[in-house]
Amino acid sequence: MRKQRARVSKNSETGKAIDYSLKRWVALNDIDPQAWLADVLARVLDYPAKRIGDLLPWNWHAERRAAAA
């Protein structure tokens, strides 16, 4: 994230989003933020709109735990 942050304007919406994420990196619901983001970006285009809440970090994490059990 830090490497990508250096590549975008500090005032861009992308830059603001990365800043937001970096400030909260440690508190992202006991998940690996990179794993969560990669999975969500891979799935979101084909995901049903009414179930989009499933992809929120706390729901995503619960789904992963259940699948691992």
C-alpha positions in Angstrom: 0.0 0.0 0.0 2.8 2.4 0.9 4.5 1.8 -2.5 1.2 2.4 -4.3 0.5 5.5 -2.2 3.7 7.1 -3.5 2.5 6.7 -7.0 -0.7 8.7 -6.7 -1.5 12.4 -6.0 -2.0 13.2 -2.3 -5.2 15.0 -3.2 -6.7 12.3 -5.4 -9.6 10.2 -4.2 -7.4 7.1 -4.5 -4.7 8.8 -2.4 -7.3 9.6 0.3 -8.6 6.1 0.3 -5.1 4.6 0.7 -4.4 7.1 3.5 -7.6 6.0 5.2 -6.6 2.4 4.9 -3.1 2.9 6.1 -4.3 4.7 9.2 -6.5 1.8 10.1 -4.3 -1.0 8.9 -3.8 -2.5 12.4 -7.6 -2.3 13.3 -9.0 -4.1 10.2 -11.2 -6.6 12.1 -8.3 -9.1 12.7 -7.9 -9.8 9.0 -5.1 -9.5 6.5 -6.1 -6.3 4.7 -4.3 -7.3 1.5 -5.9 -10.8 1.4 -9.4 -9.2 2.0 -8.9 -6.5 -0.6 -7.6 -8.9 -3.2 -10.4 -11.4 -2.6 -13.1 -8.7 -2.7 -11.8 -7.1 -5.9 -11.7 -10.5 -7.6 -15.3 -11.2 -6.6 -17.2 -7.9 -6.5 -18.1 -7.6 -10.2 -20.0 -10.8 -10.2 -21.4 -10.6 -6.7 -25.1 -10.1 -6.1 -25.8 -6.5 -5.1 -28.2 -7.5 -2.4 -25.5 -9.6 -0.7 -22.7 -7.0 -1.0 -22.6 -6.8 2.8 -21.1 -10.2 2.8 -17.9 -8.7 1.5 -17.5 -6.3 4.4 -14.4 -7.1 6.5 -16.2 -8.5 9.5 -18.5 -10.7 7.4 -15.7 -11.8 5.1 -13.6 -12.8 8.1 -16.5 -14.8 9.6 -17.0 -16.6 6.3 -13.3 -17.5 6.1 -13.4 -18.9 9.6 -16.5 -21.0 8.9 -14.9 -22.3 5.7 -11.7 -23.3 7.6 -13.6 -25.1 10.3 
